[in-house]
Amino acid sequence: MWEERYSGSDDYVFGTAPAQFLLDHDQYLTAGHTALSVADGEGRNSVYMAQKGLSVSALEFAPTAISRAHALAKAKGVSLDIRQTDVLRDPWPAQTYDLVAGIFVQFVGPDDRRIQFQRMKEATKPGGLVMLHGYTPEQLEFGTGGPPFRENMYTDVILRAAFVGWEILECRAYEREVQEGRGHSGMSALIDFVARKPE
């Protein structure tokens, strides 16, 4: 499905600028740290993290998206380690990254989300961060991006329950106008989540 979506157009579906979430949480992007961007798409977020001086790996399945991510990285003068990966089935590195980011990765329902979150937790170094950004169920009323499935959306309760024992640095739901390519366009119901893994 995602390859069809990306290959069906010559432009970047979600634009080339990073998600506003990353700009808002710039203080967590520490030069010299390692980062993993999950289901990275066309590279806008991983490229931005690389521009901030992080050593970035990205997981993505769609070949067209990977090609565009390489092109964007080259245009911005940074390098990425992009791995063609089925994030639910292929193995991930364990306890490797200072930062693991999942930005608008709500393409799975509750069962697969548990797998996805567990893999994100396992990939994070002790003391490292997981950063998640996505839609709340109220997004269905806006219809300006994201999946049309309530069960795929995040809530405060879902995210806190998934990271019990971690230090929750932020868990905030809000509404904001989003303009990120034609994929995300209009008023949106969002949630930001940042948690630190126990040492």
Backbone as a printed PyTorch tensor [residue, N CA C, xyz], in Angstrom:
tensor([[[  0.8150,  -1.2040,   0.0000],
         [  0.0000,   0.0000,   0.0000],
         [  0.8560,   1.2650,   0.0000]],

        [[  1.8850,   1.2760,   0.8740],
         [  2.7000,   2.4910,   0.9770],
         [  3.5260,   2.7180,  -0.2790]],

        [[  4.0490,   1.6460,  -0.8780],
         [  4.8000,   1.8320,  -2.1220],
         [  3.8990,   2.4140,  -3.1940]],

        [[  2.6630,   1.9600,  -3.2600],
         [  1.7240,   2.5170,  -4.2340],
         [  1.4870,   4.0010,  -3.9660]],

        [[  1.3850,   4.3520,  -2.7070],
         [  1.1340,   5.7530,  -2.3720],
         [  2.3090,   6.6400,  -2.7680]],

        [[  3.5170,   6.1790,  -2.4560],
         [  4.6940,   6.9900,  -2.7870],
         [  4.9670,   7.0130,  -4.2910]],

        [[  4.8510,   5.8730,  -4.9470],
         [  5.1990,   5.7960,  -6.3680],
         [  4.1390,   6.4210,  -7.2640]],

        [[  2.9640,   6.6870,  -6.7070],
         [  1.8880,   7.2750,  -7.4960],
         [  2.0260,   8.7640,  -7.7210]],

        [[  3.1280,   9.3460,  -7.2360],
         [  3.3330,  10.7830,  -7.3820],
         [  4.8110,  11.0790,  -7.5160]],

        [[  5.1310,  12.1880,  -8.1710],
         [  6.5300,  12.5860,  -8.3350],
         [  7.0140,  13.4700,  -7.1900]],

        [[  6.1020,  13.9430,  -6.3450],
         [  6.4990,  14.8480,  -5.2710],
         [  6.6040,  14.0940,  -3.9490]],

        [[  7.1420,  14.7850,  -2.9400],
         [  7.2310,  14.2180,  -1.5980],
         [  5.8500,  14.3150,  -0.9470]],

        [[  5.2730,  13.1740,  -0.6160],
         [  3.8870,  13.1180,  -0.1370],
         [  3.6920,  13.9800,   1.0980]],

        [[  4.6720,  13.9650,   2.0140],
         [  4.5670,  14.7240,   3.2600],
         [  5.5270,  15.9150,   3.2850]],

        [[  6.0100,  16.3140,   2.1160],
         [  6.9390,  17.4360,   2.0410],
         [  8.3480,  17.0290,   2.4210]],

        [[  9.2500,  17.9990,   2.3990],
         [ 10.6490,  17.7310,   2.7330],
         [ 11.0690,  18.3770,   4.0470]],

        [[ 10.2200,  19.2140,   4.6180],
         [ 10.5210,  19.8190,   5.9210],
         [ 10.2000,  18.8170,   7.0290]],

        [[ 10.9230,  18.8680,   8.1410],
         [ 10.6410,  17.9340,   9.2300],
         [  9.2810,  18.2120,   9.8600]],

        [[  8.7450,  17.2250,  10.5310],
         [  7.5200,  17.4160,  11.2910],
         [  7.7410,  18.5130,  12.3390]],

        [[  6.7310,  19.3290,  12.5540],
         [  6.8280,  20.3820,  13.5590],
         [  7.1800,  19.8110,  14.9290]],

        [[  6.7670,  18.5930,  15.1840],
         [  7.0970,  17.9050,  16.4350],
         [  8.5960,  17.9150,  16.6940]],

        [[  9.4120,  17.6230,  15.6670],
         [ 10.8600,  17.6230,  15.8620],
         [ 11.3790,  19.0180,  16.1530]],

        [[ 10.8490,  20.0130,  15.4650],
         [ 11.2760,  21.3860,  15.7210],
         [ 10.9120,  21.8000,  17.1460]],

        [[  9.7460,  21.3750,  17.6090],
         [  9.2950,  21.7140,  18.9620],
         [ 10.1240,  21.0240,  20.0360]],

        [[ 10.7520,  19.8950,  19.6840],
         [ 11.5050,  19.1050,  20.6620],
         [ 12.9880,  19.0530,  20.3030]],

        [[ 13.4480,  20.1310,  19.7540],
         [ 14.8330,  20.2750,  19.3060],
         [ 15.8380,  19.9960,  20.4280]],

        [[ 15.4320,  20.2420,  21.6770],
         [ 16.3570,  20.0890,  22.8010],
         [ 16.7780,  18.6480,  23.0220]],

        [[ 16.0400,  17.6960,  22.4590],
         [ 16.3890,  16.2860,  22.6130],
         [ 17.2900,  15.7740,  21.4900]],

        [[ 17.5490,  16.6020,  20.4980],
         [ 18.3670,  16.1830,  19.3500],
         [ 19.8130,  16.5910,  19.6210]],

        [[ 20.5560,  15.6900,  20.2230],
         [ 21.9030,  15.9760,  20.7030],
         [ 22.9450,  15.5230,  19.6920]],

        [[ 23.7440,  16.4610,  19.2170],
         [ 24.7950,  16.1340,  18.2520],
         [ 25.7060,  15.0540,  18.8260]],

        [[ 26.0540,  14.0850,  17.9790],
         [ 26.9150,  12.9920,  18.3880],
         [ 26.1630,  11.7770,  18.8920]],

        [[ 24.8800,  11.9360,  19.1790],
         [ 24.0700,  10.7970,  19.6170],
         [ 23.6160,   9.9700,  18.4200]],

        [[ 23.1840,   8.7580,  18.7060],
         [ 22.6370,   7.8840,  17.6760],
         [ 21.1160,   7.9500,  17.7220]],

        [[ 20.4960,   7.8530,  16.5510],
         [ 19.0370,   7.9320,  16.4620],
         [ 18.5220,   6.9240,  15.4550]],

        [[ 17.3140,   6.4360,  15.7200],
         [ 16.6140,   5.5420,  14.8040],
         [ 15.2640,   6.1630,  14.4880]],

        [[ 14.9560,   6.3220,  13.2000],
         [ 13.6600,   6.8180,  12.7650],
         [ 12.8710,   5.6490,  12.1820]],

        [[ 11.7460,   5.3340,  12.8160],
         [ 10.9580,   4.1490,  12.4830],
         [  9.9200,   4.4870,  11.4140]],

        [[  9.8120,   3.6300,  10.3890],
         [  8.8790,   3.8730,   9.2810],
         [  9.0650,   5.3000,   8.7830]],

        [[ 10.2720,   5.5670,   8.3420],
         [ 10.7490,   6.9400,   8.1160],
         [ 10.1720,   7.6010,   6.8750]],

        [[  9.5730,   6.8330,   5.9660],
         [  9.0100,   7.4550,   4.7730],
         [ 10.0890,   8.0170,   3.8740]],

        [[  9.8700,   9.2350,   3.4010],
         [ 10.7490,   9.8480,   2.3940],
         [ 11.9100,  10.6260,   3.0000]],

        [[ 12.1380,  10.4820,   4.2860],
         [ 13.3730,  10.9690,   4.8850],
         [ 13.3470,  12.3360,   5.5290]],

        [[ 12.2060,  13.0170,   5.5260],
         [ 12.2260,  14.3970,   6.0260],
         [ 12.6580,  14.4910,   7.4930]],

        [[ 12.2810,  13.5120,   8.3020],
         [ 12.6210,  13.5810,   9.7260],
         [ 14.0240,  13.0620,  10.0080]],

        [[ 14.4140,  11.9800,   9.3690],
         [ 15.7730,  11.4680,   9.5850],
         [ 16.8180,  12.4450,   9.0550]],

        [[ 16.5400,  13.0640,   7.9260],
         [ 17.4830,  14.0450,   7.3750],
         [ 17.6460,  15.2270,   8.3350]],

        [[ 16.5550,  15.6940,   8.9110],
         [ 16.6530,  16.8030,   9.8540],
         [ 17.5000,  16.4120,  11.0660]],

        [[ 17.2860,  15.2020,  11.5890],
         [ 18.0890,  14.7730,  12.7360],
         [ 19.5720,  14.6850,  12.3630]],

        [[ 19.8520,  14.2230,  11.1530],
         [ 21.2420,  14.1750,  10.6940],
         [ 21.8250,  15.5790,  10.5700]],

        [[ 21.0220,  16.5220,  10.1270],
         [ 21.4840,  17.9100,  10.0410],
         [ 21.8160,  18.4850,  11.4160]],

        [[ 21.1680,  17.9530,  12.4440],
         [ 21.4390,  18.3900,  13.8180],
         [ 22.6560,  17.6870,  14.4100]],

        [[ 23.3000,  16.8450,  13.6280],
         [ 24.5400,  16.2260,  14.0710],
         [ 24.4010,  14.8440,  14.6670]],

        [[ 23.2150,  14.2340,  14.5530],
         [ 23.0360,  12.8750,  15.0420],
         [ 23.4580,  11.8730,  13.9730]],

        [[ 23.8740,  10.6990,  14.4240],
         [ 24.1520,   9.5840,  13.5180],
         [ 22.8610,   8.7990,  13.3850]],

        [[ 22.2410,   8.8490,  12.1990],
         [ 20.8560,   8.4170,  12.0420],
         [ 20.7360,   7.1670,  11.1850]],

        [[ 19.9810,   6.2070,  11.7180],
         [ 19.5320,   5.0570,  10.9420],
         [ 18.0320,   5.2040,  10.7420]],

        [[ 17.5400,   4.6940,   9.6310],
         [ 16.1150,   4.7810,   9.3240],
         [ 15.6120,   3.4330,   8.8440]],

        [[ 14.4190,   3.0800,   9.2910],
         [ 13.7510,   1.8640,   8.8310],
         [ 12.5800,   2.2530,   7.9410]],

        [[ 12.5140,   1.6730,   6.7510],
         [ 11.4400,   1.9770,   5.8080],
         [ 11.2930,   0.7860,   4.8640]],

        [[ 10.0830,   0.5320,   4.4240],
         [  9.8200,  -0.6090,   3.5560],
         [  9.7100,  -0.2330,   2.0840]],

        [[  9.1090,   0.9180,   1.7690],
         [  8.7790,   1.2640,   0.3880],
         [ 10.0130,   1.7330,  -0.3910]],

        [[ 10.3640,   1.0610,  -1.4900],
         [ 11.5550,   1.4380,  -2.2560],
         [ 11.5410,   2.8800,  -2.7590]],

        [[ 10.3870,   3.3670,  -3.2110],
         [ 10.3180,   4.7440,  -3.7100],
         [ 10.6190,   5.7350,  -2.5980]],

        [[ 10.1000,   5.4780,  -1.4070],
         [ 10.3720,   6.3560,  -0.2690],
         [ 11.8580,   6.3340,   0.0740]],

        [[ 12.4640,   5.1620,   0.0540],
         [ 13.8920,   5.0590,   0.3650],
         [ 14.7210,   5.8400,  -0.6450]],

        [[ 14.3740,   5.7170,  -1.9160],
         [ 15.0900,   6.4540,  -2.9630],
         [ 14.9910,   7.9600,  -2.7410]],

        [[ 13.8030,   8.4300,  -2.3930],
         [ 13.6200,   9.8600,  -2.1460],
         [ 14.3690,  10.3080,  -0.9000]],

        [[ 14.4200,   9.4520,   0.1080],
         [ 15.1630,   9.7980,   1.3220],
         [ 16.6490,   9.9480,   1.0170]],

        [[ 17.1970,   9.0470,   0.2130],
         [ 18.6060,   9.1660,  -0.1840],
         [ 18.8320,  10.4710,  -0.9510]],

        [[ 17.9090,  10.8010,  -1.8520],
         [ 18.0470,  12.0250,  -2.6440],
         [ 17.9790,  13.2620,  -1.7520]],

        [[ 17.0720,  13.2490,  -0.7700],
         [ 16.9500,  14.3910,   0.1330],
         [ 18.1980,  14.5330,   0.9980]],

        [[ 18.7170,  13.4130,   1.4860],
         [ 19.9400,  13.4570,   2.2880],
         [ 21.1030,  14.0260,   1.4790]],

        [[ 21.2180,  13.5940,   0.2390],
         [ 22.2900,  14.1100,  -0.6230],
         [ 22.1330,  15.6020,  -0.8440]],

        [[ 20.8980,  16.0420,  -1.0950],
         [ 20.6400,  17.4670,  -1.3290],
         [ 20.9680,  18.3070,  -0.1020]],

        [[ 20.7900,  17.7310,   1.0860],
         [ 21.0410,  18.4620,   2.3360],
         [ 22.4580,  18.2550,   2.8550]],

        [[ 23.2370,  17.4310,   2.1660],
         [ 24.6300,  17.2260,   2.5490],
         [ 24.8480,  16.3790,   3.7820]],

        [[ 23.9450,  15.4150,   4.0150],
         [ 24.0970,  14.5300,   5.1700],
         [ 24.0220,  13.0870,   4.7040]],

        [[ 24.4210,  12.1800,   5.5910],
         [ 24.3520,  10.7600,   5.2600],
         [ 23.4030,  10.0600,   6.2230]],

        [[ 22.7280,   9.0400,   5.7080],
         [ 21.7980,   8.2270,   6.4890],
         [ 22.1050,   6.7550,   6.2510]],

        [[ 21.8420,   5.9570,   7.2630],
         [ 21.8570,   4.5080,   7.1150],
         [ 20.4010,   4.0820,   6.9950]],

        [[ 19.9270,   3.8680,   5.7670],
         [ 18.5270,   3.5190,   5.5430],
         [ 18.4260,   2.0250,   5.2640]],

        [[ 17.5880,   1.3560,   6.0470],
         [ 17.4500,  -0.0910,   5.9120],
         [ 16.0400,  -0.4270,   5.4370]],

        [[ 15.9490,  -1.1740,   4.3410],
         [ 14.6330,  -1.6150,   3.8890],
         [ 14.1640,  -2.7090,   4.8380]],

        [[ 13.1130,  -2.3970,   5.5830],
         [ 12.7110,  -3.2370,   6.7110],
         [ 11.2010,  -3.2930,   6.8350]],

        [[ 10.6820,  -4.4810,   7.0940],
         [  9.3190,  -4.6360,   7.5730],
         [  9.4080,  -4.5190,   9.0880]],

        [[  8.9360,  -3.4140,   9.6240],
         [  9.2040,  -3.1040,  11.0340],
         [  8.5380,  -4.0900,  11.9930]],

        [[  7.5550,  -4.8350,  11.5370],
         [  6.8920,  -5.7970,  12.4120],
         [  7.4960,  -7.1950,  12.3260]],

        [[  8.2500,  -7.4780,  11.2630],
         [  8.7170,  -8.8470,  11.0490],
         [ 10.2360,  -8.9860,  11.0090]],

        [[ 10.9300,  -7.9860,  10.5180],
         [ 12.3850,  -8.0780,  10.4190],
         [ 13.0370,  -7.6850,  11.7480]],

        [[ 14.2190,  -8.2380,  12.0450],
         [ 14.8900,  -7.9110,  13.3110],
         [ 15.4020,  -6.4720,  13.3480]],

        [[ 15.4280,  -5.9140,  14.5420],
         [ 15.9940,  -4.5800,  14.7890],
         [ 17.2440,  -4.7340,  15.6570]],

        [[ 18.1570,  -3.7640,  15.5920],
         [ 19.2700,  -3.7640,  16.5540],
         [ 18.7380,  -3.5740,  17.9770]],

        [[ 19.3950,  -4.1960,  18.9520],
         [ 18.9540,  -4.1010,  20.3460],
         [ 19.8430,  -3.1520,  21.1460]],

        [[ 19.2080,  -2.3260,  21.9760],
         [ 19.8900,  -1.4090,  22.8960],
         [ 21.0200,  -0.6450,  22.2030]],

        [[ 20.6840,  -0.0680,  21.0680],
         [ 21.6860,   0.5590,  20.2010],
         [ 21.6000,   2.0770,  20.1880]],

        [[ 20.4020,   2.6380,  20.3510],
         [ 20.1860,   4.0510,  20.0190],
         [ 19.9100,   4.9180,  21.2450]],

        [[ 20.4630,   6.1390,  21.1850],
         [ 20.1620,   7.1390,  22.2130],
         [ 18.7450,   7.6730,  22.0680]],

        [[ 18.2350,   7.6420,  20.8430],
         [ 16.9190,   8.1930,  20.5540],
         [ 16.2280,   7.3240,  19.5070]],

        [[ 14.9980,   6.9260,  19.7890],
         [ 14.1820,   6.1950,  18.8130],
         [ 12.9190,   7.0170,  18.5900]],

        [[ 12.6780,   7.3950,  17.3370],
         [ 11.5580,   8.2800,  17.0110],
         [ 10.5540,   7.5700,  16.1140]],

        [[  9.2870,   7.6940,  16.4690],
         [  8.1850,   7.2170,  15.6380],
         [  7.2270,   8.3610,  15.3990]],

        [[  7.2480,   8.9180,  14.2080],
         [  6.4800,  10.1240,  13.8880],
         [  5.4330,   9.7820,  12.8340]],

        [[  4.1650,   9.8720,  13.2220],
         [  3.0520,   9.4790,  12.3440],
         [  3.2530,   8.0470,  11.8230]],

        [[  3.3800,   7.1020,  12.7470],
         [  3.5750,   5.6980,  12.3650],
         [  2.3480,   4.8630,  12.7570]],

        [[  1.1680,   5.4310,  12.6000],
         [ -0.0540,   4.7910,  13.0850],
         [ -0.7470,   3.9490,  12.0110]],

        [[  0.0430,   3.1300,  11.3360],
         [ -0.4960,   2.2800,  10.2730],
         [ -0.8700,   0.9020,  10.8090]],

        [[ -0.7880,   0.7010,  12.1300],
         [ -1.1090,  -0.5960,  12.7210],
         [ -2.1530,  -0.4290,  13.8220]],

        [[ -2.8940,  -1.5070,  14.0550],
         [ -3.8730,  -1.5370,  15.1330],
         [ -3.2380,  -1.9520,  16.4510]],

        [[ -4.0390,  -2.1770,  17.4790],
         [ -3.5220,  -2.4200,  18.8320],
         [ -2.5610,  -3.6000,  18.9470]],

        [[ -2.8410,  -4.7220,  18.2970],
         [ -1.9680,  -5.8930,  18.4390],
         [ -0.5830,  -5.6300,  17.8690]],

        [[ -0.5350,  -5.1290,  16.6400],
         [  0.7580,  -4.8390,  16.0230],
         [  1.4260,  -3.6360,  16.6740]],

        [[  0.6450,  -2.7220,  17.2140],
         [  1.2420,  -1.5730,  17.9140],
         [  2.0410,  -2.0390,  19.1270]],

        [[  1.5610,  -3.0650,  19.8190],
         [  2.3140,  -3.5940,  20.9580],
         [  3.6710,  -4.1230,  20.5080]],

        [[  3.6970,  -4.8000,  19.3640],
         [  4.9660,  -5.2800,  18.8140],
         [  5.8660,  -4.0980,  18.4570]],

        [[  5.2960,  -3.1270,  17.7760],
         [  6.0540,  -1.9480,  17.3500],
         [  6.6640,  -1.2260,  18.5490]],

        [[  5.8610,  -0.9760,  19.5690],
         [  6.3580,  -0.2750,  20.7570],
         [  7.4210,  -1.1130,  21.4790]],

        [[  7.2150,  -2.4150,  21.5710],
         [  8.2000,  -3.2600,  22.2380],
         [  9.5380,  -3.2140,  21.5150]],

        [[  9.4960,  -3.2330,  20.2040],
         [ 10.7400,  -3.1620,  19.4310],
         [ 11.4190,  -1.8020,  19.6040]],

        [[ 10.6340,  -0.7470,  19.6770],
         [ 11.2050,   0.5750,  19.9180],
         [ 11.8850,   0.6200,  21.2760]],

        [[ 11.2420,   0.0410,  22.2710],
         [ 11.8290,   0.0290,  23.6170],
         [ 13.1220,  -0.7850,  23.6450]],

        [[ 13.0970,  -1.9260,  22.9820],
         [ 14.2810,  -2.7900,  22.9680],
         [ 15.4520,  -2.1670,  22.2090]],

        [[ 15.1600,  -1.3470,  21.2080],
         [ 16.2210,  -0.7130,  20.4130],
         [ 16.8790,   0.4540,  21.1360]],

        [[ 16.2530,   0.9380,  22.1950],
         [ 16.7380,   2.1090,  22.9190],
         [ 17.7700,   1.7220,  23.9690]],

        [[ 18.8560,   2.4750,  24.0320],
         [ 19.8570,   2.2570,  25.0700],
         [ 19.2790,   2.5850,  26.4460]],

        [[ 19.7700,   1.9700,  27.5000],
         [ 19.4120,   2.4310,  28.8400],
         [ 19.7250,   3.9210,  28.9850]],

        [[ 18.7660,   4.6740,  29.4740],
         [ 18.9190,   6.1230,  29.5780],
         [ 18.5430,   6.8770,  28.3220]],

        [[ 18.2270,   6.1390,  27.2540],
         [ 17.8510,   6.7750,  25.9850],
         [ 16.3810,   7.1450,  25.9550]],

        [[ 15.9960,   7.7810,  24.8490],
         [ 14.6460,   8.3230,  24.7120],
         [ 13.8650,   7.6400,  23.6030]],

        [[ 12.5630,   7.4870,  23.8260],
         [ 11.6070,   7.2080,  22.7510],
         [ 10.7490,   8.4490,  22.5890]],

        [[ 10.6000,   8.8820,  21.3380],
         [  9.7590,  10.0310,  21.0200],
         [  8.6790,   9.5890,  20.0340]],

        [[  7.4320,   9.8220,  20.3910],
         [  6.3000,   9.4610,  19.5390],
         [  5.4440,  10.6910,  19.2650]],

        [[  4.9570,  10.7650,  18.0450],
         [  4.0810,  11.8690,  17.6550],
         [  3.0250,  11.2990,  16.7210]],

        [[  1.7710,  11.5900,  17.0100],
         [  0.7170,  11.0600,  16.1600],
         [ -0.6160,  11.7110,  16.4360]],

        [[ -1.6480,  11.0380,  15.9820],
         [ -3.0090,  11.5470,  16.0850],
         [ -3.7510,  10.9160,  17.2570]],

        [[ -4.6730,  11.6880,  17.8390],
         [ -5.6250,  11.1820,  18.8180],
         [ -6.9180,  10.8160,  18.0810]],

        [[ -7.8410,  10.1120,  18.7440],
         [ -9.0860,   9.7240,  18.0700],
         [ -9.8870,  10.9010,  17.5140]],

        [[ -9.7140,  12.0820,  18.0900],
         [-10.4320,  13.2620,  17.6010],
         [-10.0510,  13.6220,  16.1660]],

        [[ -8.9200,  13.0690,  15.6880],
         [ -8.4930,  13.3330,  14.3220],
         [ -9.5150,  12.8610,  13.2990]],

        [[-10.2830,  11.8480,  13.6390],
         [-11.2870,  11.3400,  12.7000],
         [-12.3080,  12.4060,  12.3340]],

        [[-12.5610,  13.3440,  13.2380],
         [-13.5000,  14.4290,  12.9580],
         [-12.9070,  15.4270,  11.9650]],

        [[-11.5940,  15.5930,  11.9950],
         [-10.9390,  16.5270,  11.0750],
         [-10.7180,  15.9040,   9.6950]],

        [[-10.2780,  14.6490,   9.6680],
         [-10.0370,  13.9730,   8.3910],
         [ -8.9560,  14.6120,   7.5480]],

        [[ -7.9250,  15.1500,   8.1880],
         [ -6.8780,  15.8890,   7.4770],
         [ -5.5650,  15.1110,   7.3890]],

        [[ -5.6260,  13.8130,   7.6400],
         [ -4.4320,  12.9840,   7.5740],
         [ -4.5760,  11.8010,   8.5020]],

        [[ -3.7260,  10.8100,   8.2910],
         [ -3.7460,   9.6440,   9.1530],
         [ -4.7630,   8.6100,   8.7310]],

        [[ -4.7310,   7.4560,   9.3890],
         [ -5.6370,   6.3670,   9.0310],
         [ -7.0620,   6.6460,   9.5010]],

        [[ -8.0540,   6.0760,   8.8480],
         [ -9.4450,   6.3090,   9.2440],
         [ -9.9240,   5.3260,  10.3090]],

        [[ -9.0030,   4.8690,  11.1700],
         [ -9.3350,   3.8380,  12.1450],
         [ -9.0910,   4.3480,  13.5630]],

        [[-10.1440,   4.4430,  14.3520],
         [-10.0220,   4.9390,  15.7270],
         [ -9.0260,   4.1040,  16.5380]],

        [[ -9.0200,   2.7890,  16.3060],
         [ -8.1690,   1.9190,  17.1110],
         [ -6.6780,   2.1420,  16.8600]],

        [[ -6.3340,   2.7950,  15.7530],
         [ -4.9240,   3.0860,  15.4660],
         [ -4.4210,   4.3370,  16.1680]],

        [[ -5.3150,   5.1350,  16.7040],
         [ -4.9280,   6.4190,  17.2800],
         [ -4.3490,   6.2650,  18.6810]],

        [[ -3.6020,   7.2710,  19.1190],
         [ -2.9890,   7.2790,  20.4410],
         [ -3.8340,   8.0890,  21.4140]],

        [[ -3.7980,   7.6610,  22.6520],
         [ -4.3400,   8.4600,  23.7540],
         [ -3.2920,   8.5080,  24.8570]],

        [[ -3.4790,   9.4190,  25.7880],
         [ -2.6180,   9.5140,  26.9590],
         [ -2.5380,   8.1590,  27.6650]],

        [[ -3.6790,   7.5110,  27.8450],
         [ -3.7300,   6.2350,  28.5650],
         [ -2.9430,   5.1610,  27.8260]],

        [[ -3.1280,   5.0590,  26.5120],
         [ -2.4190,   4.0530,  25.7150],
         [ -0.9090,   4.2280,  25.8270]],

        [[ -0.4350,   5.4500,  25.6640],
         [  1.0100,   5.6880,  25.6480],
         [  1.6240,   5.4870,  27.0200]],

        [[  0.9780,   5.9750,  28.0540],
         [  1.5240,   5.7820,  29.4020],
         [  1.5520,   4.2980,  29.7810]],

        [[  0.5170,   3.5680,  29.3970],
         [  0.4740,   2.1400,  29.7110],
         [  1.5540,   1.3630,  28.9680]],

        [[  1.8890,   1.8020,  27.7570],
         [  2.8940,   1.1110,  26.9520],
         [  4.3070,   1.3210,  27.4880]],

        [[  4.5000,   2.3650,  28.2900],
         [  5.8430,   2.7030,  28.7640],
         [  5.8820,   2.7730,  30.2940]],

        [[  5.1750,   1.8680,  30.9340],
         [  5.2170,   1.7750,  32.3940],
         [  6.6540,   1.5020,  32.8360]],

        [[  7.0980,   2.2280,  33.8450],
         [  8.4550,   2.0720,  34.3470],
         [  9.4530,   3.0320,  33.7140]],

        [[  9.0680,   3.6770,  32.6310],
         [  9.8980,   4.6990,  32.0160],
         [  9.5680,   6.0660,  32.6240]],

        [[ 10.5050,   6.9910,  32.5360],
         [ 10.2560,   8.3630,  32.9870],
         [  9.5280,   9.1180,  31.8650]],

        [[  8.3020,   9.4990,  32.1100],
         [  7.5260,  10.2220,  31.1060],
         [  7.8980,  11.6930,  31.1770]],

        [[  8.5580,  12.1920,  30.1570],
         [  8.9770,  13.5880,  30.1130],
         [  7.8980,  14.4810,  29.5300]],

        [[  7.0880,  13.9270,  28.6360],
         [  5.9790,  14.6870,  28.0490],
         [  4.9230,  13.7250,  27.5240]],

        [[  3.6860,  14.0640,  27.7670],
         [  2.5560,  13.3500,  27.1690],
         [  1.4400,  14.3870,  27.0670]],

        [[  1.3040,  14.9730,  25.8800],
         [  0.4260,  16.1430,  25.7300],
         [ -0.3920,  16.0390,  24.4490]],

        [[ -1.7100,  16.1350,  24.5960],
         [ -2.6210,  16.1650,  23.4460],
         [ -3.0490,  17.6020,  23.1890]],

        [[ -3.2230,  17.9450,  21.9040],
         [ -3.5610,  19.3130,  21.5360],
         [ -4.0640,  19.3320,  20.0950]],

        [[ -4.5550,  20.4610,  19.6630],
         [ -4.9730,  20.6510,  18.2730],
         [ -4.1360,  21.7460,  17.6340]],

        [[ -3.7830,  21.5440,  16.3610],
         [ -2.9540,  22.5260,  15.6520],
         [ -3.1520,  22.3640,  14.1500]],

        [[ -2.9890,  23.4500,  13.4370],
         [ -2.9660,  23.4260,  11.9820],
         [ -1.6610,  22.7880,  11.5230]],

        [[ -1.7710,  21.7950,  10.6490],
         [ -0.6010,  21.0940,  10.1250],
         [ -0.5880,  21.2360,   8.6110]],

        [[  0.5650,  21.6320,   8.0720],
         [  0.7560,  21.6940,   6.6260],
         [  2.0620,  20.9770,   6.3030]],

        [[  1.9800,  19.6710,   6.0490],
         [  3.1490,  18.8570,   5.7510],
         [  2.8680,  18.0770,   4.4690]],

        [[  3.1180,  18.7410,   3.3400],
         [  2.8110,  18.1270,   2.0580],
         [  1.3160,  17.9260,   1.9070]],

        [[  0.9490,  17.1190,   0.9020],
         [ -0.4800,  16.8570,   0.7120],
         [ -0.9680,  15.7280,   1.6170]],

        [[ -0.0370,  15.0400,   2.3030],
         [ -0.4120,  13.9360,   3.1670],
         [ -1.0050,  14.3750,   4.4890]],

        [[ -0.5280,  15.5120,   5.0100],
         [ -1.0380,  16.0680,   6.2610],
         [ -1.3540,  17.5400,   6.0060]],

        [[ -2.6320,  17.8700,   5.9500],
         [ -2.9890,  19.2480,   5.6010],
         [ -4.2910,  19.6520,   6.2750]],

        [[ -4.1760,  20.5660,   7.2650],
         [ -5.3690,  21.0880,   7.9090],
         [ -5.3070,  20.9580,   9.4220]],

        [[ -6.3380,  21.4220,  10.0880],
         [ -6.4240,  21.3270,  11.5380],
         [ -6.3770,  19.8580,  11.9550]],

        [[ -5.5800,  19.5750,  12.9930],
         [ -5.3230,  18.1910,  13.3670],
         [ -5.3450,  18.0190,  14.8770]],

        [[ -5.7250,  16.8250,  15.3180],
         [ -5.7300,  16.4610,  16.7350],
         [ -4.5020,  15.5900,  17.0020]],

        [[ -3.5600,  16.1050,  17.7710],
         [ -2.2280,  15.5200,  17.8830],
         [ -1.8830,  15.1600,  19.3190]],

        [[ -0.8800,  14.3190,  19.4620],
         [ -0.3300,  14.0220,  20.7780],
         [  1.1790,  13.8520,  20.6570]],

        [[  1.9000,  14.4280,  21.6190],
         [  3.3570,  14.3230,  21.7010],
         [  3.7080,  13.4950,  22.9270]],

        [[  4.7060,  12.6170,  22.7710],
         [  5.1020,  11.7430,  23.8720],
         [  6.6170,  11.5850,  23.8520]],

        [[  7.2450,  11.8010,  24.9960],
         [  8.6840,  11.6020,  25.1450],
         [  8.9090,  10.8580,  26.4610]],

        [[  9.6580,   9.7630,  26.4170],
         [  9.9220,   8.9770,  27.6250],
         [ 11.3660,   8.5080,  27.6350]],

        [[ 11.9360,   8.4380,  28.8540],
         [ 13.3190,   7.9980,  29.0250],
         [ 13.3630,   6.5770,  29.6010]],

        [[ 14.1790,   5.7220,  28.9710],
         [ 14.3320,   4.3470,  29.4270],
         [ 15.1230,   4.3060,  30.7250]],

        [[ 14.7380,   3.4620,  31.6580],
         [ 15.5070,   3.3510,  32.9030],
         [ 16.9610,   2.9620,  32.6310]],

        [[ 17.8600,   3.4900,  33.4330],
         [ 19.2870,   3.1440,  33.3150],
         [ 19.5050,   1.6800,  33.6980]]])
